[in-house]
Amino acid sequence: MTSPVWHPFTQHGLKEPIPHVVGAKGAELHLADGGTLIDAISSWWVTTHGHCHPRIAAAIADQAGRLDQMIFAGYTHEPAEQVARGLVALAPRAPGRPPLAHVFYSDSGSTAVEVALKMALGYWHNRALDGGSMARAHILVMEHSYHGDTIGAMSVGERGVYNQAWAPLLFDVGAIPFPAPGREQQTLAALEAACADKARPPAAFIVEPLVLGAGGMLVYSPAILREMAAICARHDVLFIADEVMTGWGRTGTMFACEQAGVAPDIMAVAKGITGGAIPLAATLSTAAIFDAHVSTDRSRQFFHSSSYTANPIACAAAAANLAIWREEDVAGRIAALSASLARRLERIAAHPALDNPRGLGAIGAIDLRTADAGYLSDLAPRLRAFFLERGLLMRPLGNSIYWMPPYCIDEAQLDRLFDAILSAADRFGGTA
Ligand SMILES: *Cc1c(COP(=O)(O)O)cnc(C)c1O
C-alpha cells in the first residue's frame, strides 16, 4: 500500500525503504519489525541526553494536563518565564560586551533565524526613524553555511541544488569565505572590507559558530570566531550566532561562542532546547535591539508571531531540560564522550580510504576518498543503506561520514558505529 506521506529531503522516486519507527529509548530507535537502530546522528541533531528522558517526558505529560496552549501576544505563563530566565542566565558573555537580555520564542531553527534577521533589520529601521543612522539591510554570511529551509533562512545559506528552484525568491547577501586552515587571513580581510563598505554598510553578519553543520561538519578555530566578532563590533555590524546545532553542549561547551569568549548581539537556539523532545526555538537579543522596538508608537513593535509561539508544553519540556543541565553532570558526560570520540577518530584516520578527520566535542566527521562525491552522487544513499543494514541511523553528507550521537551513547554502541565506519571505508573507499 502506498503512503500519502511526503517526506522531507527524500527522493520518493528512488523507492528506498522507509523504516517504521515505533519507539525510542536512550540512543536507540525501535523498529516495527522488531529491530533496533543506534541513533548516531541524534535524530537529525536534536536529541541531547537521549530519547524519552523520563524527566522531560513527565514534564510534557504534566503540562499537557494543565495548560496546553494559549495566545502569547499580551499574555504569559510560568514555563515561558522560567525558560527565558534560564536562557538569559546561560547565554554566552564577554567582558565589555552587552549581555543577551531578551528572549523571543518561535518553533524551529529556521524561524529562530528568520526572527534574528527581522530583529536585526528592525533595529536598523527603527534607529533610522530616530535619525540616528541610515537604515541598513545588507546581510553578510559565511560560505558553506546552513541556516534552515524557509526563504529568509535559505537566503543566508549556501546556494546549491537544494535551493535552486527558489533562487528567484532569495535575497542578495555578501558571502565571506570559509576560514579553512591556512586561509583564515582571507576570511578576516574579506569580512573587514565588507564591514567597512560605506556604500552598503551591513546590518548583520550571521554565522554558525565553530562548526558548519549541513555544509559538511566544517570546523574552524575559536580565535577566528573571536576575531570575526571583534571586526563586527568595531564596525557596528550586528553579530548573529546561529547556535541551533552547536548549542546545548554539542561542541563541548553549552554554547560554541563560549570557547571564543564571544557574546553575540543576537543568538538563535532550537534543536536541543527541549532535549530534542518537542519543537521549540528562541532568539535572544541584547537590550539595545529590544529597546529599538520599544516606544509608545505601535508601528515600532516587533511584527512577528506564530500560532504556537511559546507553547506551554514545549516550554515545560525546555524547563525540564534546563533542570537536567543544572542538576545532572551533563558536562561531565559530554567530556567523557568527546574524549572517546576523539580517540576513535584518531584510530580510524589511519585507514587509507579515509581523509580529513575533524571534530569538536560530541561531533566528528571524516571523508571517504572516492571518485564519487557530491551531494547528488548515489554514494550517500548507498552509505545510508549500508549503515542501516548494520543497525545504525546515519546520514552522510555526500562523501562526508559524520556522527553526532546523543550524550548517553555507550562504549559498546560506539564500537558498533566505528566498526561500521571502517567496514564502509573497506567497501566504498576508492570506488566510483
Ligand atoms: C538545523 C539547523 C537550522 C534549522 O533548524 P530547523 O529546526 O530544522 O528549522 C538552522 N541553523 C542551523 C545551524 C541548523 O543546523
The ligand as an SDF file (V2000), in Angstrom:
LIG
                    3D

 15 15  0  0  0  0  0  0  0  0999 V2000
   19.0270   22.6170   11.7110 C   0  0  0  0  0  0  0  0  0  0  0  0
   19.5500   23.9900   11.6070 C   0  0  0  0  0  0  0  0  0  0  0  0
   18.6960   25.0790   11.3660 C   0  0  0  0  0  0  0  0  0  0  0  0
   17.2390   24.9000   11.0840 C   0  0  0  0  0  0  0  0  0  0  0  0
   16.5480   24.3740   12.1560 O   0  0  0  0  0  0  0  0  0  0  0  0
   15.1110   23.6910   11.9280 P   0  0  0  0  0  0  0  0  0  0  0  0
   14.5940   23.4470   13.2890 O   0  0  0  0  0  0  0  0  0  0  0  0
   15.3940   22.4260   11.1530 O   0  0  0  0  0  0  0  0  0  0  0  0
   14.2990   24.6430   11.1340 O   0  0  0  0  0  0  0  0  0  0  0  0
   19.2350   26.3480   11.3880 C   0  0  0  0  0  0  0  0  0  0  0  0
   20.5480   26.5440   11.6050 N   0  0  0  0  0  0  0  0  0  0  0  0
   21.3990   25.5260   11.8240 C   0  0  0  0  0  0  0  0  0  0  0  0
   22.8350   25.8190   12.0850 C   0  0  0  0  0  0  0  0  0  0  0  0
   20.9460   24.2150   11.8090 C   0  0  0  0  0  0  0  0  0  0  0  0
   21.8020   23.2070   11.9790 O   0  0  0  0  0  0  0  0  0  0  0  0
  1  2  1  0
  2  3  1  0
  2 14  2  0
  3  4  1  0
  3 10  2  0
  4  5  1  0
  5  6  1  0
  6  7  2  0
  6  8  1  0
  6  9  1  0
 10 11  1  0
 11 12  2  0
 12 13  1  0
 12 14  1  0
 14 15  1  0
M  END
$$$$
